[in-house]
Amino acid sequence: MPYPQPPWTLQGYAIQTLQLVNIDRVRHLIPSELEIFSVWPGKTLGSVYLSNYGSGSVLEYSELVVAPAVVSYQGKFGGWVSHIYVDNADSVAGGREIWGLPKELAEFTWEQGERVTVRQGNQKLCSLNYNRQNLALRSHLGASGFSAMGNDLLIFPTKFESLLGLIGSKLEVPAESPFSKIGFGQPFLTVRCEQMRLRVDAPKVVGQRKIEVSSR
């Protein structure tokens, strides 16, 4: 196989935004078996995650993860990934065949640590302007993600260690972007992760789904 088997250990840096998202705008992106977690009446928590994994990683690549909602299933909570882009074909294959993630290829431009732009050919997917990190604390955190493969609902745990710091950012999602209809506003919180070490474990089947869902 062209990709490593799980767990994947990745090292590098990342920026993650948090935004309030209207639940009725993203319900169609998520299997009906998953309950959308409401953090405010009619609102859930959405996220855009941009990362660059370099030396010491099982694969080296950049990644854009779009998570339009926090969801739950049988007492388990995690993010649902509706769109995900990388610049490494082996990562695309592994993401699809191991985790059931809808990975696609895209091009990433990182500009002097202050801006990142993601494109597919002539189509701009998004760009993020962000401030440099001044203050940071070393943290150990864990989270889970949901995905689906065929009729199986999957959950996979992630653990990471990183220097975490709060920064300012401005997200731009053009109208022609495949995920523009999610309605991401400006982030109310942006975290920058430096000296990050991330571990993504193999998924486990937690249930079955009955219908296909749109990825756009």
N, C-alpha and C positions, 0 to 999 in steps of 0.2 A: 504494500500500500504506500502511496506517496506521502502520507501524513502520519505523524506519530500517534500511538495509541494513548488514551487517557490514563492518568491525569496529564493535562497540559500545564507546564510551569512556564510562566512568562515574566519577563523582567523589562522595566522601562519606566515610562511616565504616562499620566492620563489626566484628563480634565472631565469632570462630570457636572452637569447642570441639573437642577431640580425646578420643575414648573408645575403649576396647577393646570389641569386639563379637564375640559368638560367631558363627563362620562358618556353623554349621549353622542358625542362625536367619535368615540373610539370603541363603542360596544361592538360594532360590526367587525372589528379587527381581532376580536378575542373569542375563543371557543365559549359557547354558551354555558358549558359545564363549570367554567371558572367564574367565581364571583369577584366583581371589581370592588376593591376596597375604597371606600369614600372617606376622604380626610376633611371634607367640608360638604355641605349639601350640594349634590350634583357635581362634585369635583373629586378627581383622583390625582395621584402624584405621577407625573411623567418625567422622563429623564432622557438626556442626550449624553452619550459617553464617547469620548474621543481619546484614543490611546496610540502609543507607539512602543512596540515591543522590540528590543534590540538584543545585543550580545547577552548570552546566557539563557535565552529563551529556546524552547523546543522548535519554534519557528519564529522568524523575524518578519514582522508586518505591522502596518497601521490598521486601525479598526474604528468604525463608527457604529455604535449600537443605539437604536431608537427603541425606547421602552415607553409606550403610551400610557401604561397603567400599572399599579400594584394590584395583584390579584391574590385570591386565596382558593384553596381546594382541600377539603377535609382537614381543616385546621392548619394547613401549611401555607405560608405566605411567601411571595416572591414577585419579581418583575416579569412581565410578558414582553418578549422581544418581537416586534412586528416587522422591523426592517434592520438589516445588518449588512455592512459593507467592509471589505478588506482589500488589500492590494497584493494578495498572495494566493495563487490558485490552489495550493495544497491546503491552505486554511479554509478556502471555500469548500473543498471536498470533505475535509474532516468535520467542519461545522455542520454540513448537511447530513453526512452519513453517520456520524456519531451522536450528535445532539439534536438533529432535526431542525436546525436553525436555517432560515432562508437567506444564507449568505450570498452576496453578489460581489463581483469585482468592481472596484472604483479606484480613482487616483487621488492621492493625498498630497497637499502642499503645506508644509510647516514653515512658517515665516518668522525667523528670529525669536522664537519663543513667545510670540505675541498674537499670532493669528494662524488658524488652520482652515483650509478650504478643501472640500471634498467634491469631486466631479465624476460623472460617468460620461466619457466622451465630451461633447459640447454642453451637456446638461449639468448645471450646478445643483448639487444636492443640498448643501448648507455651508455656512462658514461661521466661525466663532472667533471673535476678538476677545482677548483675555489679558489680565494684568499679570505682571510677574509676582511670584510668591515671595513674601518677606518672612512671615512667621509660620513655622510648621511644627507639628508634634508627631512623633512616631506612634503609629497606631496599628493594632491587629484587629481586623474585622472579618466578618463572614456574612454571606448573603446567599440567596437562592434565586434561580431563574426557572421559569416554566417554558416549555416548548412542546411540540407535537411531531410525531412521526407516524404517518398513516393514521390509524384510529387511536394510537396510544398517546395519552397525555404523559409528559415527562417532567421531572424536576431534577435539577442538577445543582449541587452546592459549589460555592466558590469561597476561597479564603485568600486574604491578602494582607501583606505587611507593607507599610508605606509611611513616608513623611507627608502628613496631610496638612493643608493650609487653605483658608478661605480666601477667595479672590473675587474680583469683579469681572463680569463678562457681558458680551452682547452677542446674541444668536441671530443669524439671518437665515431664513428658510424661504427660498423663492417660491412663487406660486406654482411653478412647473415641477417642483420637487415632488417625488412620489409620496412623501409623508407630510406635505404642506397642510392637508386637510385635518390633520390631528389638532392643529391650532395652537402650536407651542407659542406662548407669549415669552416675554423676557424672563430669564431665570430669577427666582427670588433667592437662590443659593447656588454658588458654584464652588466646587472643591477641586484643588489641584493636588495630584499625587506624584511625589518624586521618590526616586529610589524604590520603586514599587516592585514587589514580588507577588505574583498572582498565581494561584493554583485553581484550575477548573477540573472538577472530578467528573467521572462518567455519569450519565443520567440514569435515573431509575423510573420505571413505569409506575404511575400513581393512579391511573384510571383510564377510561375510554371516552372518546368523544364520538358524537353521533353525526355531526355535519362538518363540511368543509367551511373554512372562513376565508374571507378575502385578505390578501397581504398588502392591499393598497387602499 
